[in-house]
Amino acid sequence: MARVDWEFLLRTDNMLKKGYWDTNDTVRTKWEDGTPAHTVKGFSAYNLYDMREGFPISTLRKINGDAAIDEVQWIWQLKSNNVKDLHSHIWDQWADENGSIGKAYGWQVAQKSKYSWGEADQTDMVLHELKFNPASRRILTELFKHEDLHAMRLEPCVHGMQLDVAGDTLNMFLNQRSNDTLAAGNWNVVQYSALLHMLAQVSGLKPGVLAHEIVNPHIYDRHVPFIVDITLSRAKKIEELAGEIFRSGTKMCNAIYNMTDEEESAFKLFINQLVDRFGHPVSYKDLIKQAQDLELENDKHDATFYENYAKEFVETPQFKKAEYIVETMIKYPEFEKAFNFCSPKLILDPSVTNFYDFKSPLTTDKETGKFVPSEDSSFKVEDYNWKEEGIKLQCAVPVAE
């Protein structure tokens, strides 16, 4: 498990507790069966991801990091707006009969503008400024062009990016108008963290911090049971690990090694709270089973049902304890090591010095036509233990964003 997971859980906890339910509003998005896809939403979720602490790919559930990186290359490297250039089917529902998504994403990147030093598209402008004018406060891009919105099959969700160089370190600020938290909550983080690594490497810099702001983070009604499942399953695992540490003096000594006095005291208190030495531990079993049953039959209920289900869930002792776990793990990053969690790492081919030379993690098998991992990929994610730490989810995704 990585810090990005606790940030994700904090965001979903806050939305379930304080978010706005649009069950009484008219919504555009629909499920495949035609039912309106209502949401509970937050406002302005803001997170910082430091690449020096690990690559922020979630271990809560499997994230198709290969497809995520391939898509960001499709936009910023290939500058394409045709799904035929993409090694996944994630854009198929928005493409026209020719495979085009119109004047969106890659098309916008490819448009050239005039600068004092010459003409360039948005990718080449960024590369030029990072090389020749790294102190600039104007290294920014924009994909949400109002004059072209009518010609886009889907308006950009991630639309603005700004780069900032501090010494030998490259940082990125990312603007996103909207985000489907369960299906794509970590997808864009993985993409632009990879892009930050790529831009830094070819510019002779080190990847630093990705600052990510989402104006409208939301959870779809039928996704609420999945969020409950993830929340409780993670809390249950932490409690089980805490119990093992509590019962083992040796493990406790190993866990607090290299901690400050404040961290050591906080960790001991945390362990004692979780094993409930002076009370009765809460049981997650029934609530997890209930959530999993709802996952399987989530087309049988309307949005009001899920709204009431969420409001009842946040009042349970299980949720309150899970919330305490999340807040504590975010406050004390050292506890990650104490529980023997490791943050994944992104390794790039060190020989690549040209941005356009990075090779995609995916390719097309010539015999079957299927998309498969590329042996020539320039990207490798190490210590990605979703199979050991995460849970398997198969959730439906609404037809339109």
N, C-alpha and C positions, 0 to 999 in steps of 0.2 A: 504494500500500500504506500502511496506517496502523498505529499502535502496537497497536491491538486485534488485528491479525493475528499479531504476534509473541507476544502473550499467548496467543492460541489455539494456536499451534504449540508453545509451551513446555508448555502443559497436555497436549496430545496426546503430545508427546515423553515427558513424565514418566509418562503412563499406559502407553504401550507398553513403557517400560523397567521401571517399578516397580509397575504396576497388578496387581490381583488378577483372575485369570481364573476365571469361575464355570462352566467346562466340566464339572465334576463335580457341579454342583448342579442341582437342579430349578428351572426358571425358568417364570414365568407367560407372559411375552411370546412371541409366535410370529410367524414370517414368514407371508406370505399362503399359502404352500404347506403350512403346518402345521408346519414345522420349528421347533424351539425356537430363540429368538433369544438366544444367550448374549452375554456382554459381558466386556470388560476394564474395570475401574473404578478410579478414584482415590478420594481422600477429602479433602473440604473444600478445593475450589479457591477461591481468593480473589483477586479482581482489583479494581484501582481504575481508573476511567475518568474523566479530567478533561475536562469539556466545553469548557474553555477551550483545549484542545489539538486540538480537532476532534471531530466526531460519530463515535462508535465503531461504524461499520457496516463489516463486513469487505469487503475487496477480493480475498480469496483466491478466492472464487467468488460467483456472483450470490446476493444476499440479497433476497427480496421485501419490501423495506422498507415499501412501501405497505400490504401485507396485515398486516405486523407492527404497524404503527401503527394500522390500522383495528381490529385485534383488541383492542389496549389501550384504544382508545376505546369499543369494545363493552362492555368490562368496567367501566371507571371513569367513562365519560361517559354511555353509554346504560344501564348497570347491567342489562344483559340476560343472560338464560340461554337465549335462543332463537337457533338458527343462522340463522333467517330474517332477523334483524337484522344479520347479518354479511356482508360483501362478499367472502367466500372460502369454500372448502369444507373448511377445515382441521379443523373440528369435526364434520363430517357423520357420521363413523364412530361417534361417541359419543352422538349425539342419538337420542331416542326417536321414535316415529311422529309426534309433534306438533312435533318440532324442538327439544325442550327437553333441556338437559343436567342438569336437576334443580337441586338447591340448591347449585350450584357457581358459583364466580367472580362474575359479575354479580349473581346472586341474593344472595350474601353481602354484596356491597358495598351493595346497596339496603336491607338491613335497618337499621331505625332503633334507636338507643339513646338513653337519657336522660343528659344531661350537666348540670353545674351551671348552664349558661347556656341550656339548652333541649334539644330533641330533634333528631337529625340522623342521616343515614346516614353511611357511612364516608368517601365523597368530600366531602360537605358539612362533616363534622367537620374534615377536613384543611384545607379552604379557610378555614373559620372560624378555626382556630387560627393558620394562617399570617398571617391578617390582623390578628387581635386579640390573639394571644398567641404571637408568633414565638419568644420565648425558651424556650418550653416544651420539656421533654425527653420529652414524652408524645404527640408527634404520630406515632402509629403505627397500622397497620392489620393485620388478620389474617383470612385466608380459610379457614384450616384449622380448622374448627369440628367437634370430635369428635362432638357430638350430631347433626350433619347428614351425616356421612360416608356413612351408609347410603343417603341419598337423592341422592347425587352420582353422575353417570355416570362421572366421573373425579375423583379427589382432586386438589386444586390442586398443581401443581409449584412455581410461584412463589407463595408464600403470605404472606410477611410483608414489610412496608415501614415504614421509619421515616424521618421528615424532620427535618433539623436546619438551623437558620438561623445563619449566622456573619456578622454585619454585614449586608451587602447580598447575600450569597450563600446559595443553597439547595443543600444536599447531601442525598443519599438513600442509605440502606442497604437492600439487598434480600436477603431470604432465599429460597433455592430448595432444595427437598428432593432434586430429581433432574433430570438434564439429558442428553438424547441429543446428544452433543457434535458429531457431524457434521451432523445434520439441523437441530438447534436451538441449536447452541453460541453463535451470535451473535444469534439471533432475540429472545430475552428482553432482551439488552443493548440492542438497537435500541429495543424497546418502552418500556422504563423510562427510557432516556435521553430519548426523546421526551416521556414523561410528566413527567419532571423539567423539561424545557424549558417545557412547558405550565403546570405549577404555578408555576414561577418567574415566567413572564411575567405571569400574571393576579394575582400577589401582589406585583408591583413589585420582584422580586428577579432576580438573575442566576443562571443554572444553573452549579453548581460540580462536585462529584465524585459519581459513582455508585460506591458500594462494593457489590460483588456477591459473595456467598458461595453456592457450590453444595456441598451435603453429599455428594451421590453423582453426580459427573460420570462418564459411561461412554461407551464406544465399542462398538457392536454388532459381532459377529464379521464379518459380511459388509461392514462399513464400513471394516475395516482397510486393504484395498488402496487405497481412496479417500484415506485419511489418508496412506499412503505416497506416493501420487501427488502430493498437495498438498505434502508435506514436501520431496520431491526436486525437484519443479518449481520451488518457490520458491528452494531452495538453488542450483539450476542458474542461475536468472535472476540472483541476486545475484552469483554467480561471473562470469557473462558481463559484467555491469555493472562489476564490479571490474577485469576485464581491460581493458575500454575505458578506464577511468580511469587504470589503471597505464600504458597505452601512450600516454596523452595528458598531457603536462605541463600544458597549459592547463586541462584538466578537473580535474586534481589541485589546481591553484591555486584554481579556482572551488569545488571541493568543500570545501576546508578553510577557506574564507573565513568569518570570524566564529566560528571554533572557538577554544576555549581551548587553551593549550599541551598540556594533558593529552589533550584530545580529538583534537588534531592528531596527536600521537604515536601514540595508539591507532588512529586511522584509517589512518595509513600502515602500521602493523604489520598491521592487519586486511587491507588490500589485498594486502600482500606474502604473507600467509598464504594468502589465497584463490587467488592466481594461481600459488602453489606455485613460487616462483622457484628453490628449492633442491631440489625433488623432482619427483614426477610427479603431475599432476592426476588426481583420480578421475573415472571416467566414470559418469554417471547414466543414460545411454541404456538399457542393458539392464534395469536395475531398474525404471525408469519403464514400459518396455514390459511387463514382467512384471506389474506392478501393474495396468496398464490391461487386460491380458488377463484377470486375475482379476476385475476389475470386471464384465466382460461375462459371465463364467461363474460368478458367485458363488453360484449355487444348486446347484452340483455338489460343494461341499465342506462338511464338517461343521465345528463350532466348534474341534475339536482341530487341524484343519489350519491355521486362521487363527491360533490360539495359537502354534503352532510357527513359522508364517511370520513373525509379529511378533517373536518371540524371536530368530530368525535375522537379521531386518532390523536390529535395534538393535545388532548386533555388526558391521555392515558399516562400512567407512571412509566410505561416502557418508552414512550416518546420523550418524556422529560429526562429520563436517564440517558437516552441516546443523544439528546441535545447537550447535556452536560459533557458527555464524552467528546463530541465534536468540538465544542468550545475549548475544552482543555487541551486537546491535541493540536489545535491551531495556536493556542497561546504558548505551548511548550513544544517546539519542533524537535527537541532532543528526545522526546518520548518515542518518536519514530524508531530510533536506534534501540531504545530500551525494549521495544516489542519485536525487535529483529526484522523490521520492515526495511526495504531498500528502495530507493528511488531509481527508476529506469534511466538509462543513459542513451543519448543519440550519438552515434559515431558516424562521421562523414568520411568519405574517401579523401585522405589527406593530400592526394596528388592533384585534386581538382582546384584550379585557380581561376577558371572562367565560369561564370554563372551558368552559361548555356551548356556546359559539359556535364552537369549533374545528370545521372541516369536514373530513371524512374524505378521505384521498388516493384512495379508490376510490368508485365508484358503479356502478349497474346500468344497462346500456344498454337503453333501453325497447324497441327493435326486436328485438334478439337475445337479451336476457335475460342476456348475459354480463357479468362484472365487468370494468370498464375504469377507467383512471385518471380522476380527477375534475378538470375544468378549474377548479372552484371550491375546490380543496383549500387548506387553511391551511398545508400543509407542503411544503417543497421541499428536496431534498438536492442540494447542489452538489459538483462535483469527485468524483463517485462513479465511479471508473475501473475497475470490475470487468472490463469487456470488454477493456481494454488490459492489465491486470495479472493477472487471475484465470484460472482454468481452468474448463471446463464439466463439471459432474458431474450425472449422473442416477441418484441412488441410491434404492433401495427403502427404505421406512420400515416398521418392525414394526407389527403390527395394534394392539397395546396398549402403553401406556407402562409 
